[in-house]
Amino acid sequence: MWNWPGTRDSDLDYFLHFAGMQAEVLRPQVWVAYRGNVPEAMLISRLEKRRIPIRLGYLKLPTPRVRLLNVVYGGWRGSTAKDTTEALVEEVLKTLRCGEADVAVCERLAANSQLCHTLGALPRRLERGFCWEQQNHYRLRLPGSSEALYEMVSAKRKANYLRKERKLVRDFSGDVFCQWYRQASPVIYRDLEFIAERSYQRGLGVGFQDTPELRGWWDLAGSKGRLRLCILYVGGKPCAFFAGEVYGGILTGDYMAYDRQFASYSPGMYLLVRSLGELCDCREKHGILEIDFGPGDSELKSLLSSSITQQSTVYVYARTLQGVGLNLIFSLVFLAHRSAKMLLARGNLLAKARRLRRKHASRNLAS
């Protein structure tokens, strides 16, 4: 059943690796639904004791440590029949009702999925919450050639991109190239850290961090032939990178960053257009059919994506005092966040807020 279609996050090797390396994981928790003697579906989760990260806008809010049943992204494998889904959801509810967990989280469910519908139809409002976390998820189905990829970009944006590309090549005497890697070496970690420490993400405290946990994960991905790293070198120095993992022909992007000193050249855009163009033209060599840019809005994602789906991270709460309290707090925060985001989007203020945040992060690094 682990070989049935699913996501990278619910892959057996990936799932066990992270369950074993993270101290907050108490145990794996996996259910299998049978129809007679035939396995029909499985639900993959971890029982953890940790804080749930929650933000209001860009403000990170403090939360208590809770016993969390974490259903991993893509953790449903198999039949999505209504009665099968209801049977597995009932097992999740039993875990909450017997006190093993305070809250269950189902990560990034497609809004039209049977699991999302079943959770949304729970009769007790105090269990299913009043408001959920929602995000757009961006994907790119790779076209047959780099020329077709370039055609996806509007004429105005393409002209701007080509102008910056010519300037980048001219200013550095043509010493500009992208290189793909399938294994991470000490030299590559050094180059990635060189870029990351000069990126706006580092000023925000997010993004790539060269840690033993990450190296362990990438060693596993490299041994399976799944790791993909692409680095842009300019003038003999690393300038930008894109890092991800291939699973089932889909390249999931995990990290991307660029040296903010090169911001006027839009190196992130240059890197993506060039590297994805190579994936289109050398499809047999790379074996990649689709790029998963992940959840969260950005200009680059909207520019290069061929599909956008809405996903919800669904919370189900125990019928305890702590569970009710978490329900009220989280629902209010999600509602406030969604309302503020919609209000800012009307006047195009959301994009301006993101740019200001990046500038502030860059100033923090410079100081």
Beta strands, then each sheet from edge to edge (+ up, - down):
strand 1: 25-35
strand 2: 38-51
strand 3: 54-56
strand 4: 59-61
strand 5: 65-78
strand 6: 103-110
strand 7: 133-141
strand 8: 176-181
strand 9: 227-234
strand 10: 237-247
strand 11: 250-258
strand 12: 290-295
strand 13: 307-317
sheet 1: 1+ 2- 5+ 6+ 13- 7+ 12- 11- 10+ 9- 8+
sheet 2: 3+ 4-
end
